[in-house]
């Protein structure tokens, strides 16, 4: 920061010397005075310790020149062998190895990195920052006063708009002639040309088809007892009668000997009736009427022994419906065919 301050003061010194030299060169006899800017003592008063600053700047210049002549900076450079060795080492190094090595060196040289990073909470650093802010504010005020003095002396840089030159526009005058009016005779010709015979055809196609059902009808069906016992044994169960006999009963509820639920038994009966009639299962209603009290009709016939018996037939009641295929959505397609008469 001290170097920047000295550089700023040196620039002010050069400006003051230039102003003084210009003022001295432009001074003319009293009768022929042309320079409007009068020479004042503004710069010597504002720049304090002018002689010491000039002496310090001259010593800095001499020391820099001597250092260049003695070539002291060249001693800091490594020799050619070391440069070649480091160059070959850098060319063959891997990226990950270089990164790992850099982290290792950084961890070893903590003192360097602690100095490289500024601790802004350090009281000494805080004081330096306050000094810098004070110097910046003082420099801003000094420059503002300098510009104000320059304006009082008549030195003020302004941009003045110069004259604007516009190229003249050139026009070519064309000789105009009056257009003659033209009259057209209109003729309209109408006559019959060709005759056509056209036929329009409407084609209907069904997009959505479905069954149109008739009302439900009450029906019943009698099924053979032995066939049901041997084919669908889960539909019923045996009940002990008198005289040591067991009768086979069929009901919509699940019996102790059945492994099916009532819904499964109901669906099997519905499917069996549809297959027996040769119709779709949709034509048989969900509700099936099982034989009353699970008993059948007709005679009692032994099954595989005289102690287990079944009726000849078991009557089931059901609802049946018939229907026909119908179209619920039609699509119209028009076509036209014309022939020349």
C-alpha positions in Angstrom: 0.0 0.0 0.0 3.0 2.3 0.8 4.3 1.7 -2.7 0.9 2.7 -4.3 0.9 5.9 -2.2 4.4 6.8 -3.3 3.5 6.1 -7.0 0.4 8.3 -6.7 2.5 11.1 -5.2 5.1 10.7 -7.9 2.4 11.1 -10.6 1.2 14.3 -8.8 4.7 15.5 -8.9 5.1 14.9 -12.6 1.8 16.6 -13.2 2.9 19.6 -11.2 6.3 19.8 -13.0 4.5 19.6 -16.4 2.1 22.3 -15.4 4.9 24.6 -14.2 7.0 23.9 -17.4 4.0 24.7 -19.7 3.2 27.8 -17.8 6.8 29.0 -17.9 7.1 28.3 -21.7 3.8 30.0 -22.6 4.6 33.2 -20.6 4.8 36.2 -23.0 5.3 39.8 -22.7 2.5 41.8 -21.0 1.2 43.1 -24.4 1.2 39.7 -26.1 -0.1 37.4 -23.3 -2.1 34.5 -24.7 -2.2 31.8 -22.0 -5.3 32.0 -19.9 -4.0 29.6 -17.2 -2.1 31.6 -14.6 0.8 29.9 -12.7 0.0 29.4 -9.0 1.6 27.7 -6.0 -1.1 25.0 -5.8 1.1 21.9 -6.4 4.0 22.9 -4.1 1.5 23.5 -1.2 -0.4 20.3 -1.7 2.5 17.9 -2.0 4.3 17.8 1.3 8.0 16.7 1.6 8.5 17.1 -2.1 12.3 17.1 -1.8 12.4 13.8 0.2 10.0 12.1 -2.2 12.2 13.1 -5.2 15.3 11.9 -3.4 13.7 8.5 -2.5 12.5 8.0 -6.1 16.0 8.8 -7.4 17.5 6.3 -5.1 15.0 3.6 -6.1 15.8 4.2 -9.8 19.6 4.0 -9.1 19.2 0.7 -7.1 17.1 -0.9 -9.9 19.6 0.1 -12.6 22.5 -1.3 -10.5 20.7 -4.6 -9.9 20.1 -5.0 -13.7 23.8 -4.3 -14.5 25.0 -6.8 -11.9 22.6 -9.5 -13.2 21.7 -10.6 -9.7 18.3 -12.0 -10.9 20.0 -14.4 -13.2 21.6 -16.2 -10.2 18.1 -17.3 -9.0 17.5 -19.3 -12.2 18.4 -23.0 -12.2 21.0 -24.3 -14.7 20.1 -26.1 -18.0 20.6 -29.6 -16.5 18.1 -29.0 -13.8 15.7 -27.5 -16.2 15.9 -30.5 -18.6 15.5 -32.9 -15.6 12.4 -31.1 -14.3 11.0 -30.9 -17.8 11.3 -34.6 -18.4 9.8 -35.3 -15.0 6.8 -33.1 -15.7 6.2 -34.7 -19.1 6.0 -38.2 -17.7 4.1 -37.5 -14.5 0.6 -38.8 -14.1 -2.3 -36.4 -13.2 -3.4 -38.2 -10.1 0.2 -38.6 -8.9 0.8 -34.8 -9.4 -2.3 -34.0 -7.5 -1.4 -36.3 -4.6 2.2 -34.9 -4.5 0.8 -31.4 -4.4 -1.5 -32.2 -1.5 1.5 -33.8 0.3 3.7 -30.8 -0.1 0.9 -28.5 1.0 0.5 -30.5 4.1 4.2 -30.4 4.9 4.7 -26.7 4.3 1.9 -25.4 6.6 3.9 -22.2 7.4 3.9 -21.1 3.8 0.2 -21.6 3.3 -0.6 -19.9 6.6 1.2 -16.9 5.4 -0.4 -17.0 1.9 -3.9 -16.8 3.3 -4.7 -13.5 5.0 -6.4 -13.7 8.4 -8.8 -10.8 8.3 -9.6 -11.3 12.0 -6.0 -10.5 13.0 -6.0 -7.0 14.8 -2.9 -6.0 12.8 -4.6 -6.7 9.5 -7.7 -4.8 10.7 -5.5 -1.8 11.5 -3.9 -2.0 8.1 -7.3 -2.1 6.4 -8.4 1.0 8.4 -5.2 2.8 7.3 -5.9 1.9 3.7 -9.5 3.1 3.9 -8.3 6.4 5.4 -5.6 6.9 2.7 -8.2 6.1 0.0 -10.6 8.6 1.3 -7.9 11.3 1.7 -6.7 10.6 -1.9 -10.3 10.9 -3.2 -10.7 14.3 -1.5 -7.3 15.4 -2.8 -8.1 14.4 -6.4 -11.5 16.2 -6.1 -9.8 19.4 -4.9 -7.3 19.0 -7.7 -10.0 18.8 -10.4 -11.8 21.8 -8.8 -8.6 23.9 -9.0 -8.1 22.8 -12.6 -11.6 23.9 -13.5 -10.9 27.3 -11.7 -7.8 27.7 -13.8 -9.8 27.0 -17.0 -8.5 23.4 -17.5 -11.6 21.3 -18.1 -11.9 18.5 -20.6 -15.2 18.5 -22.5 -16.4 16.8 -25.6 -17.9 19.2 -28.0 -20.0 18.1 -30.9 -18.6 19.1 -34.2 -20.4 20.2 -37.3 -22.5 17.6 -39.1 -22.1 17.3 -42.8 -25.0 15.7 -44.7 -24.5 14.7 -48.3 -27.1 16.2 -50.6 -29.8 13.9 -51.9 -29.9 13.5 -55.7 -33.1 12.9 -57.5 -33.7 12.0 -61.1 -36.6 13.6 -62.8 -38.5 11.2 -65.1 -40.7 12.5 -67.8 -44.2 11.4 -67.3 -46.7 10.7 -70.0 -50.5 10.5 -69.6 -51.8 7.0 -70.1 -54.5 6.6 -72.7 -57.8 5.1 -71.5 -58.6 1.6 -73.0 -62.1 0.4 -73.4 -62.9 -3.3 -73.4 -66.0 -4.9 -74.8 -67.4 -7.6 -72.6 -68.8 -10.8 -74.1 -70.3 -13.7 -72.0 -70.6 -17.0 -73.7 -72.7 -19.8 -72.1 -73.3 -23.1 -73.7 -73.9 -26.7 -72.5 -70.8 -28.9 -72.7 -70.8 -32.5 -71.4 -73.5 -34.4 -69.6 -72.7 -36.7 -66.7 -74.7 -39.4 -65.0 -73.7 -39.6 -61.3 -74.6 -42.2 -58.7 -74.2 -41.6 -55.0 -73.8 -44.6 -52.7 -74.2 -44.7 -49.0 -72.4 -47.6 -47.2 -73.3 -48.4 -43.7 -70.8 -50.4 -41.6 -71.2 -51.4 -37.9 -68.5 -50.1 -35.6 -69.8 -51.5 -32.3 -71.6 -54.9 -32.2 -73.3 -56.5 -29.2 -76.1 -58.8 -28.0 -79.6 -57.5 -27.7 -81.2 -59.6 -24.9 -84.8 -60.5 -24.4 -86.5 -60.6 -21.0 -85.6 -63.4 -18.5 -87.7 -66.6 -18.5 -88.2 -69.0 -15.6 -87.1 -72.6 -16.3 -86.1 -75.7 -14.5 -84.0 -78.8 -15.3 -83.9 -82.3 -13.8 -80.5 -83.9 -13.6 -79.7 -87.6 -13.0 -78.8 -88.3 -9.4 -76.1 -91.0 -9.9 -74.4 -88.9 -12.6 -74.2 -85.9 -10.2 -72.9 -88.0 -7.3 -70.1 -89.5 -9.3 -69.3 -86.3 -11.4 -69.8 -83.5 -8.9 -69.6 -85.0 -5.4 -68.8 -81.6 -3.9 -72.3 -80.3 -4.7 -73.9 -82.4 -1.9 -73.3 -84.4 1.3 -74.8 -87.5 2.9 -77.4 -87.3 5.7 -78.0 -90.2 8.0 -81.5 -91.5 7.8 -83.4 -94.2 9.7 -82.7 -97.9 9.2 -78.9 -97.1 8.9 -79.2 -95.4 5.5 -77.4 -92.3 4.2 -79.2 -90.1 1.7 -77.2 -87.7 -0.6 -78.6 -84.1 -0.4 -77.8 -81.2 -2.7 -77.9 -77.6 -1.5 -76.5 -74.2 -2.4 -74.6 -74.1 1.0 -71.3 -75.9 1.6 -71.6 -79.3 3.2 -69.1 -81.0 5.5 -67.8 -83.2 2.7 -67.4 -80.4 0.2 -64.1 -78.6 -0.6 -65.8 -75.8 -2.6 -67.3 -72.6 -1.5 -71.0 -71.8 -2.2 -70.0 -69.3 -5.0 -68.0 -72.0 -6.7 -70.8 -74.6 -6.5 -73.2 -72.0 -7.9 -70.9 -71.2 -10.8 -70.4 -74.9 -11.7 -74.2 -75.5 -11.7 -74.7 -72.5 -14.0 -72.0 -73.7 -16.4 -73.3 -77.2 -16.3 -76.8 -76.0 -17.3 -75.4 -73.9 -20.1 -73.4 -76.8 -21.5 -76.3 -79.1 -21.3 -78.5 -76.7 -23.3 -75.8 -75.8 -25.7 -76.1 -72.0 -25.0 -73.8 -69.2 -23.8 -73.2 -68.9 -20.0 -74.4 -65.3 -20.3 -77.9 -66.7 -21.1 -78.1 -68.3 -17.6 -78.9 -66.0 -14.6 -76.5 -65.8 -11.6 -79.2 -66.9 -9.2 -79.7 -70.7 -9.2 -82.6 -72.5 -7.3 -81.3 -75.7 -5.7 -83.6 -78.6 -4.9 -85.9 -77.9 -1.9 -84.3 -79.3 1.3 -81.7 -80.8 -0.9 -84.0 -83.7 -1.8 -84.6 -85.1 -5.3 -87.6 -86.7 -7.0 -88.4 -90.2 -8.1 -87.2 -93.4 -6.5 -84.3 -93.9 -4.2 -81.4 -95.8 -5.8 -78.4 -97.3 -4.0 -75.1 -95.7 -5.1 -72.2 -98.1 -4.3 -73.9 -99.9 -1.4 -77.4 -100.3 -0.1 -76.6 -98.0 2.8 -75.9 -94.9 0.7 -78.7 -93.9 -1.6 -79.7 -91.0 -3.9 -82.8 -89.9 -5.7 -83.3 -90.5 -9.4 -83.3 -86.9 -10.3 -82.6 -83.5 -8.7 -84.5 -80.5 -10.0 -82.8 -77.1 -10.4 -84.6 -73.9 -11.1 -82.9 -71.1 -13.2 -83.6 -68.1 -15.4 -82.9 -68.2 -19.1 -82.8 -65.5 -21.8 -82.3 -65.5 -25.5 -81.2 -62.7 -27.7 -79.8 -61.6 -31.1 -76.7 -59.8 -32.4 -77.3 -56.1 -32.9 -75.3 -53.0 -33.9 -75.0 -50.2 -31.4 -72.9 -47.7 -33.5 -73.1 -47.3 -37.3 -70.6 -45.5 -39.6 -71.8 -43.9 -42.9 -69.5 -43.7 -45.9 -70.6 -41.8 -49.1 -69.1 -42.4 -52.5 -69.9 -40.9 -55.9 -69.4 -42.4 -59.3 -70.1 -40.4 -62.5 -70.1 -41.6 -66.1 -70.1 -39.5 -69.3 -73.4 -39.7 -71.2 
